[in-house]
Amino acid sequence: MVGRFWRSFTAWRHTRPFWGGLLVLLGAVPIFVLPLAPIKVLVASGIAGVSGLLLGSIMAVLAVSLWYTPQTRVVVGLIAVLVSVAAFPLTNLGGFFIGSLLGVLGGAMAASWAPRKVKAVPADEPVAA
């Protein structure tokens, strides 16, 4: 049962920019988590706290979008790169560089990903058995 699940997951993973989405999601975690604090501290921290939550949430949504709508990978990947770069000055240095770096790498990987082309077997050649 585990082997069947792993094979189906592998087949699903090969049809979308999985690793790019995973890196964007991992980049969203430090951007989202670092400004978490009690609401009084969050309001006192101002734009850095609120923008960290907002940009981290946007990056998480973009990562899930990369997995479930791979046909929009170029646009979503570029938006992920822009959001990651914007997180650098707006939050705590983009999650202390880690979040912004992972987001930029994941967005670039997703934008450059292309599905595998299936090799067609010519009809006049016999298939080797």
C-alpha positions as CSV (number, residue, x, y, z in Angstrom):
1,M,0.0,0.0,0.0
2,V,2.8,2.4,0.8
3,G,4.6,1.5,-2.4
4,R,1.4,2.2,-4.4
5,F,1.0,5.6,-2.7
6,W,4.7,6.5,-3.3
7,R,4.4,5.6,-7.0
8,S,1.2,7.7,-7.4
9,F,2.8,10.6,-5.6
10,T,5.9,10.4,-7.8
11,A,3.7,10.4,-10.9
12,W,1.8,13.4,-9.6
13,R,5.1,15.2,-8.6
14,H,6.6,14.8,-12.1
15,T,3.7,16.6,-13.7
16,R,4.1,19.9,-11.9
17,P,6.9,22.2,-10.5
18,F,6.9,20.4,-7.2
19,W,10.4,21.4,-5.9
20,G,9.9,25.0,-6.8
21,G,6.6,25.1,-4.9
22,L,8.2,23.4,-2.0
23,L,11.1,26.0,-1.8
24,V,8.5,28.8,-2.0
25,L,6.5,27.2,0.8
26,L,9.7,26.7,2.9
27,G,10.6,30.4,2.2
28,A,7.2,31.5,3.4
29,V,7.7,29.9,6.8
30,P,10.4,32.1,8.3
31,I,8.8,35.2,6.8
32,F,5.5,34.3,8.3
33,V,6.7,32.9,11.7
34,L,9.3,35.5,12.7
35,P,6.9,38.4,13.2
36,L,4.5,36.2,15.2
37,A,4.0,37.8,18.6
38,P,1.2,38.9,20.8
39,I,-1.1,41.4,19.1
40,K,0.1,44.3,21.2
41,V,3.7,43.7,20.1
42,L,2.5,43.2,16.5
43,V,0.6,46.4,16.4
44,A,3.6,48.2,18.0
45,S,6.0,46.7,15.5
46,G,3.9,48.3,12.7
47,I,4.5,47.5,9.0
48,A,7.2,44.9,9.6
49,G,4.9,42.6,11.6
50,V,1.8,43.0,9.5
51,S,3.7,42.8,6.2
52,G,5.4,39.6,7.4
53,L,2.1,37.9,8.0
54,L,0.7,39.2,4.7
55,L,3.7,38.3,2.5
56,G,4.2,34.9,4.2
57,S,0.5,34.1,3.5
58,I,0.8,35.2,-0.1
59,M,3.9,33.0,-0.6
60,A,2.1,30.0,0.9
61,V,-0.8,30.5,-1.5
62,L,1.5,30.9,-4.4
63,A,3.3,27.6,-3.5
64,V,0.0,25.7,-3.4
65,S,-1.0,27.3,-6.6
66,L,2.2,26.0,-8.3
67,W,1.3,22.5,-7.2
68,Y,-2.4,22.5,-8.3
69,T,-2.3,24.8,-11.4
70,P,1.0,24.0,-13.1
71,Q,-0.1,25.7,-16.3
72,T,0.3,29.1,-14.6
73,R,3.8,28.3,-13.4
74,V,5.6,31.2,-15.2
75,V,3.3,33.9,-13.9
76,V,3.1,32.5,-10.4
77,G,6.8,31.8,-10.2
78,L,7.6,35.4,-11.2
79,I,5.1,36.7,-8.6
80,A,6.8,34.5,-6.0
81,V,10.2,36.0,-6.9
82,L,8.7,39.6,-6.6
83,V,7.0,38.9,-3.3
84,S,10.2,37.3,-1.9
85,V,12.3,40.3,-3.0
86,A,9.7,42.7,-1.5
87,A,9.8,40.7,1.8
88,F,13.5,41.7,2.2
89,P,12.9,45.4,3.0
90,L,9.4,45.0,4.4
91,T,10.0,42.3,6.9
92,N,12.9,41.2,9.1
93,L,15.3,41.1,6.2
94,G,13.1,38.6,4.5
95,G,13.1,36.1,7.3
96,F,16.8,36.8,8.0
97,F,17.8,36.2,4.3
98,I,16.6,32.6,4.5
99,G,12.9,33.2,3.5
100,S,13.8,35.6,0.6
101,L,16.5,33.3,-0.7
102,L,14.3,30.2,-0.7
103,G,11.5,32.2,-2.2
104,V,13.6,33.6,-5.1
105,L,15.1,30.2,-5.8
106,G,11.8,28.4,-5.7
107,G,10.1,31.0,-7.9
108,A,12.9,30.8,-10.4
109,M,12.7,27.0,-10.5
110,A,9.0,27.1,-10.9
111,A,9.1,29.6,-13.7
112,S,11.7,27.7,-15.6
113,W,10.1,24.2,-15.1
114,A,8.7,22.5,-18.2
115,P,6.7,19.3,-18.4
116,R,8.5,16.3,-19.9
117,K,7.8,15.6,-23.5
118,V,6.6,12.1,-24.3
119,K,8.6,10.5,-27.1
120,A,6.3,9.3,-29.8
121,V,7.1,5.9,-31.3
122,P,6.8,6.0,-35.1
123,A,4.1,3.7,-36.5
124,D,6.3,2.1,-39.1
125,E,9.0,0.9,-36.7
126,P,8.3,-2.3,-34.7
127,V,8.4,-1.9,-30.9
128,A,11.1,-4.0,-29.3
129,A,9.7,-6.4,-26.8
